């Protein structure tokens, strides 16, 4: 087998791996790149189902345009004209509270209160809870050991605000246990507001200073989220198309073991079904797979690094997509979606109003709802049989939204152990991982397990890894 010092192997055909391959080939068109992916499809969790007038996202249905990595890649791929935003009429979130869907206070952004009047009048909080939230501006800042999201939110905003606002909004992002979710890695922006401005009130006011007040969203920055008119799978599909035109080789195989070679690396791969194995050689390797899969690949060269990777925990979730006739759903669906506090005792984490957010998601006179179940605090949901999941989801839409009758469309997407959990201490673990990787020239990591689970962050991780590898190669 001849060593190839001008070859890059990218392990993983998800968004991080495809972004790494695109960046590497853009920087060095002569570089021979191979993408190794066992599933035979590319895009990772991103997938779009089109059936009888329904357009259903299998996981994420949009991404944040405020960060540059996503929109810049979209523009480079010639897809800018395919982007659409959330309908301005529904740029807010609702919270289930005492039998009703109540809007998140205008300007409230996960942890940061934005408008005093909306806090003082929200029915989500008791009079004491409102005053406690207003008093956040006088809570002293705290330095020292990292806090969990729950510790931080209760200390600064009070328990009511945490249970009725922060926890359900956070669950819709990370599907995590807020008592374990670390502020530094998951919510570093808000931890910085406290340290830099003394309070979240002051920090948010400074952030908003000079911005127009019209159109302020409730619960999330919905005006900054975009998707593709034809569905999110548009992005990985175009990436794969561009990479093939650039000569990138795609192999359907599972990476099993990485071995140091004289001129770089040898990667042992195995074909689906385990019938045959093959060794690939390259000067550089990017592991763009979940941390626990990466741990298996590198265990032979660095057991300590593998142990750190294996310690990154993951949570699973289930998305049950239900399509109804419009007249069969009593709720006006005049928001982007509904989040459900854990204290409400319901099984649903959230319900996204897909056909309200974006056009073309349901046939005329129909609506599409996506019910989210599971997460770190309900790990058994992903193990339920299909009929049990449908029963749960239909019961939730009936109670929470007044849905009646039999859904005209239904689909289940299971994501077992798919969401990395940024627990307290995750930032320190990532620093140790990066320090260990630095001792292995020609090796890099990418993906959601390290510095962000959002689509722009995942894209950025692949691009950073590719730049690192091409710089090490002297390009």
Secondary structure as UniProt FT lines:
FT   TURN            5..6
FT   STRAND          7..11
FT   HELIX           15..27
FT   TURN            29..30
FT   STRAND          32..36
FT   TURN            44..45
FT   STRAND          48..51
FT   TURN            52..53
FT   STRAND          54..57
FT   STRAND          63..64
FT   HELIX           68..76
FT   TURN            77..78
FT   HELIX           80..82
FT   STRAND          83..85
FT   HELIX           88..90
FT   STRAND          92..97
FT   TURN            98..99
FT   STRAND          100..103
FT   TURN            106..107
FT   TURN            110..111
FT   HELIX           116..121
FT   TURN            123..124
FT   HELIX           127..134
FT   HELIX           135..138
FT   HELIX           149..157
FT   HELIX           159..161
FT   HELIX           162..166
FT   HELIX           167..174
FT   TURN            178..180
FT   STRAND          181..182
FT   HELIX           183..186
FT   HELIX           188..197
FT   HELIX           200..208
FT   TURN            209..210
FT   TURN            214..215
FT   HELIX           222..224
FT   STRAND          225..228
FT   TURN            229..230
FT   HELIX           233..245
FT   TURN            246..247
FT   STRAND          249..251
FT   STRAND          254..261
FT   TURN            262..263
FT   STRAND          264..270
FT   TURN            272..273
FT   STRAND          277..282
FT   STRAND          284..287
FT   HELIX           291..298
FT   TURN            299..301
FT   HELIX           303..310
FT   STRAND          314..325
FT   HELIX           326..328
FT   STRAND          337..340
FT   HELIX           342..344
FT   STRAND          350..353
FT   HELIX           354..357
FT   TURN            359..360
FT   TURN            364..365
FT   STRAND          366..374
FT   TURN            376..377
FT   HELIX           379..383
FT   HELIX           386..401
FT   STRAND          409..420
FT   TURN            424..425
FT   HELIX           426..437
FT   TURN            438..439
FT   TURN            441..442
FT   STRAND          443..445
FT   HELIX           448..451
FT   HELIX           455..472
FT   TURN            473..474
//
